[in-house]
Amino acid sequence: MPQCGTAMSSRIIVVGAGAAGLMAAGQAAESGAEVVLLEKMAQPGRKIRISGKGRCNLTNAAALPDFLARFGKNGRFLRQCFQQFFSLELLRFFAERGLETVTERGGRVFPAQEGRAADVVDVFRHWLDGLPVSLRPGSQVDGLLLDNGQVRGVLCGGNAVLGRAVILAAGGSSYPATGSSGDGCRLAAGAGHSIVPIRPALVPVETGGGLAARLAGLHLRNVGVRLLINGKRKEEAFGELLFMKYGLSGPVILTLSGLMVDALEAGSAVSMVIDLKPALDEQKLDARLLRDFAERRKEPMDSALRGLLPAQMVPVCLDEVGIQAARLAGEVTAAERRRLRGWLKAVVLPVTGYRGFKEAIITAGGVNLAEVDPRTMQSKLCAGLYLAGELLDIQADTGGYNLQAAFSTGWLAGRSAAAALKADSP
């Protein structure tokens, strides 16, 4: 194994052994390069191992236009990358190495064996073991070695590790215990890159008042959520949410969280309106209430509502609309029924904040995409420097989209770096 300090004509240094870095290292090595893979944690793929609650949502079966749309306006940056290595190619990559997959609701693709995210990391480890890749765990990269706009290697633990190209794949800042603590953006900034301010994304939010705390632990399915910013409807979504002591989490909340974080950072007033009965309009819901109360007219309201709401929510609902729990269903007035109907269709929670990077699934913001060549992932500011994965300013909804972006940008960076070295070789 070449020692630190020796310049190798075909050496590529990859910083970060997450999804993007593992893929980049293997692709560069298969393309003829010698690769040094530097990972500051004791083992590679720490974030992969915990992704999807240990299941690892590898990608999504959505068609390319729908896939790109999940990334918002920055999705167009990934088009050329995805046209070369997309979901079908990724699944073929894993299948050829013995990892079976299964497609579930919403097009989400997982390893077939449930709860085996570690198998994904094992695929990469076995693959890299057969390639000229030197994996060096416990290697903290302190800076890039630059010379007249050209990267020459990295500074690692006080030693120079020289190479003709460097691929930065050090991740974002979410789940810092896995090693993603913002190193990639810091290193890129040292090479002159501008950084779009980073913030947590796909993150639970905090709400005002005591409503969420009273309902903590309650999991609701098939609810509608409207997001209001400065009193105006900004977005709406349908799905599952979870009440926490501090506020709200769950898929529908995570999907909307990016808009909420940005609005809060801008100083806007943010609130959510939860529709507990989205399948019923006001008229149909009123008819349902009239029927239920007639059929259960001699029951107290805390009993009569249990056919309509989870038991944990019944006393909260009655408090919110000002109806006594002991009130008989047959005695409820039209005005009380109107208040109840209004609450069921519009539970309002002010959003006061959001959780930190420790609880965020991904990082929003990162290296400005205008400074990266989408055809190769090479920096436009520093020759020989490539960037891949979560440190780029690309982020999408939950559903496998972000992990596919990491694999694809890593694939392209690894192959592009190796091809450039071959082209420049005497």
MARTI-869035 format. One record per residue (C-alpha): residue in three letters; x, y, z. Coordinates in steps of 0.02 Angstrom, whole numbers, plus 50000, padded with zeros to 5 digits. Layout:
AlaXYZ
...
***
This chain:
Met500005000050000
Pro500765016949951
Gln501235027750100
Cys500625045250140
Gly501665057950049
Thr501995048349890
Ala501115055449737
Met500345041749632
Ser499895045249451
Ser498265035549466
Arg497805038649647
Ile496105045549693
Ile495685050449871
Val493885048549927
Val493375057550086
Gly491915049250175
Ala491335031150169
Gly489475033750163
Ala488305029850019
Ala489115041949897
Gly490905038449952
Leu490775019549947
Met490025020049773
Ala491305032849713
Ala492765022749779
Gly492205006749696
Gln491795014749529
Ala493465023849524
Ala494395007849564
Glu493444997749434
Ser493905011249309
Gly495765008549338
Ala496205020449481
Glu497045016449645
Val495905023049782
Val496195028449961
Leu494545029350054
Leu494645039850211
Glu493285038050343
Lys493365046850512
Met492235034250599
Ala492805016950655
Gln491775008450520
Pro491025013550352
Gly489205016150311
Arg488615021250484
Lys487165031550417
Ile486655018050293
Arg486525005750438
Ile485215016350529
Ser484285023050378
Gly482445018850363
Lys482445013050545
Gly483674999450498
Arg482774994450337
Cys483685006050214
Asn482535013450082
Leu483745011549937
Thr482785020549800
Asn481055023149727
Ala480205015449576
Ala479545032449517
Ala479885037449337
Leu481275050049305
Pro480175065749287
Asp479255061949450
Phe480875057549535
Leu481705073849487
Ala480165083749540
Arg480425077549718
Phe482005088149727
Gly481135104449683
Lys482015117249574
Asn483725109249604
Gly483145092649533
Arg483695097649358
Phe485505096649417
Leu485315077749436
Arg484575074349263
Gln486215070349175
Cys486815059949321
Phe485195049849330
Gln485205047149143
Gln486815037249167
Phe486495028449333
Phe484715027949399
Ser483595016349500
Leu483635001749377
Glu485525002349368
Leu485645003449558
Leu484514988349583
Arg485514978749453
Phe487104983349547
Phe486424975849708
Ala485634960749623
Glu487294956149541
Arg488064956049714
Gly486734945249794
Leu485594958049877
Glu483764954849839
Thr482554969549849
Val480694972149867
Thr479594986649810
Glu478284992449934
Arg476925005549950
Gly477355022049866
Gly478685013849757
Arg479905012549902
Val481264999549874
Phe482054990150020
Pro483184975150044
Ala482044959850039
Gln482584954250212
Glu481734966350331
Gly482814976050450
Arg484434972050360
Ala485164988850314
Ala486844981750368
Asp486744970050218
Val486894985250104
Val488524990250187
Asp489134972150176
Val488854972449987
Phe490004987349972
Arg491314980050089
His491424963749992
Trp491464973249827
Leu492854984849882
Asp493874970549957
Gly494144964149781
Leu494694980949712
Pro496234992049733
Val495415001949873
Ser496305005750035
Leu494965009050166
Arg495665018950312
Pro494415020650455
Gly494775032850596
Ser495505045450472
Gln494955063350504
Val495295074650354
Asp495795091950413
Gly495975100950247
Leu496315100050062
Leu498055102249989
Leu497905114949849
Asp499145121649722
Asn498675135349599
Gly496855130049584
Gln497265111549579
Val496955099149719
Arg498485088949765
Gly497815078549909
Val497215080650087
Leu497925083850258
Cys497465069150370
Gly498005068050551
Gly499455079650519
Asn500055069650368
Ala499905073650184
Val498975060650083
Leu499365064749904
Gly498345060749750
Arg497875067449580
Ala496025069149622
Val494965070749778
Ile493135066049791
Leu492255074549936
Ala490825063649997
Ala490835067850181
Gly488945070050198
Gly487925083950274
Ser487605087850457
Ser486135076650500
Tyr486365062350625
Pro488105068850676
Ala488405053150780
Thr488625043750616
Gly490025055550563
Ser488995068050463
Ser489505083950552
Gly489755096450412
Asp491555092050367
Gly491175091150182
Cys490515108850171
Arg491975115250275
Leu493225106950159
Ala492325112950003
Ala492285130750070
Gly494165129550094
Ala494315126649907
Gly493315142349872
His491565135249857
Ser490085145249920
Ile488915136150038
Val487035138150034
Pro486615139550220
Ile486325122250292
Arg484815118050399
Pro483915102250456
Ala482735094250331
Leu481485080050345
Val481425084950528
Pro480065084850664
Val479345101750712
Glu478905110050877
Thr477185117250909
Gly476475129751033
Gly475135126451161
Gly474875110351256
Leu473895100551126
Ala475345090151058
Ala475955085651232
Arg474225079351282
Leu474185068251129
Ala476015062551137
Gly476235045151065
Leu474635045550963
His474905039650783
Leu473605045450656
Arg473415038450481
Asn472505045750331
Val472415063650390
Gly472535079450288
Val473755093350335
Arg473735111150269
Leu475265121950294
Leu474925140450321
Ile476285153650308
Asn475795170950365
Gly473995165050361
Lys474035159450179
Arg473945141550121
Lys475645136450057
Glu475525117550037
Glu474495102650087
Ala474835084150108
Phe473965068150157
Gly474625053750260
Glu475255048950432
Leu475815059550579
Leu476385056650756
Phe476095067950907
Met477635070851014
Lys477835079851180
Tyr478635094351089
Gly477595094350929
Leu477365083450775
Ser478305070450675
Gly477865056850550
Pro477955055750359
Val476735069750316
Ile477595081750437
Leu479335077450375
Thr478775080550196
Leu478175098050240
Ser479595102050360
Gly480755109750231
Leu479495123450193
Met479185126050379
Val481025127450423
Asp481345140250285
Ala479815150350334
Leu480295150650517
Glu482065155950471
Ala481305170250370
Gly480315175850523
Ser478625170850451
Ala477135164950554
Val476895146250525
Ser475445135050573
Met474715118350525
Val472895113950506
Ile472505095450528
Asp470945088350447
Leu470505072750548
Lys469135067750426
Pro469755072050252
Ala468615059350169
Leu467065068750231
Asp466575086250181
Glu465675097550305
Gln463945091650252
Lys464355073150259
Leu465245075050425
Asp463745084050499
Ala462615069950439
Arg463795057350520
Leu463745066750686
Leu461845067950683
Arg461695049250650
Asp462965044350784
Phe462195055550915
Ala460445049250877
Glu460995031050888
Arg461965034151049
Arg460865047751122
Lys460895040451299
Glu462795038651304
Pro463945052151375
Met464975061251245
Asp466615053551301
Ser465875036951249
Ala464885042451097
Leu466435049951013
Arg467475034051022
Gly466755028050858
Leu467435043750777
Leu469095047050865
Pro470485037350951
Ala470145035851138
Gln471655046751183
Met470975060851077
Val469185061051144
Pro469465070851306
Val470605083151215
Cys469285085951081
Leu467915088951209
Asp468995101451304
Glu469415110651144
Val467605112651090
Gly466905115851264
Ile465765100651284
Gln465715091551450
Ala466215073251444
Ala464645068051540
Arg463485077251422
Leu462285064951339
Ala462475063651152
Gly460615066651127
Glu460745083451216
Val462105091051106
Thr461495107351029
Ala461695112750848
Ala462975125850902
Glu463995112850997
Arg463915100950850
Arg464515114950736
Arg466015118250849
Leu466415099750853
Arg466285098250665
Gly467415113250642
Trp468745105950758
Leu468725088950672
Lys469045097450505
Ala470315110250568
Val471415106550717
Val472585121550717
Leu474345120450788
Pro475575135150781
Val477315129650729
Thr478605137750843
Gly480215128850795
Tyr481025113050730
Arg482165099650798
Gly484035099750767
Phe485225089850657
Lys485235075450780
Glu483435071550729
Ala483475077150547
Ile483525063550415
Ile484475074450291
Thr485305091450274
Ala484605105350167
Gly485825117550088
Gly487635113750049
Val488855116849907
Asn488135128749778
Leu487655118249626
Ala488145132249506
Glu489945128449553
Val489865109849509
Asp489845102149335
Pro488295090849327
Arg489075080549188
Thr490535074749297
Met490285081149476
Gln491945090349460
Ser492155107149543
Lys492145121849424
Leu493295131149543
Cys494635118249585
Ala495345106049459
Gly495365087849516
Leu494075090749653
Tyr492425081249640
Leu490905082749753
Ala489535070049786
Gly488125065649902
Glu487275075450039
Leu488545089650046
Leu487795095949883
Asp486295107649890
Ile485045094149840
Gln483695087049950
Ala482045078149923
Asp480565070250012
Thr480665053850103
Gly480445038349996
Gly482195033249938
Tyr482525048649832
Asn483965055649934
Leu484915039349946
Gln484765036749758
Ala485495054149733
Ala486965049549844
Phe487305033249752
Ser487125041449581
Thr488215056649614
Gly489515045149693
Trp489465033749540
Leu489715048349422
Ala491085056549526
Gly492075040349539
Arg491985036449355
Ser492315054349301
Ala493835056249413
Ala494595040049349
Ala494245044649167
Ala495065061749190
Leu496625053649263
Lys496745041749116
Ala496535056048992
Asp497925065949076
Ser499145051449091
Pro500685052748982
***
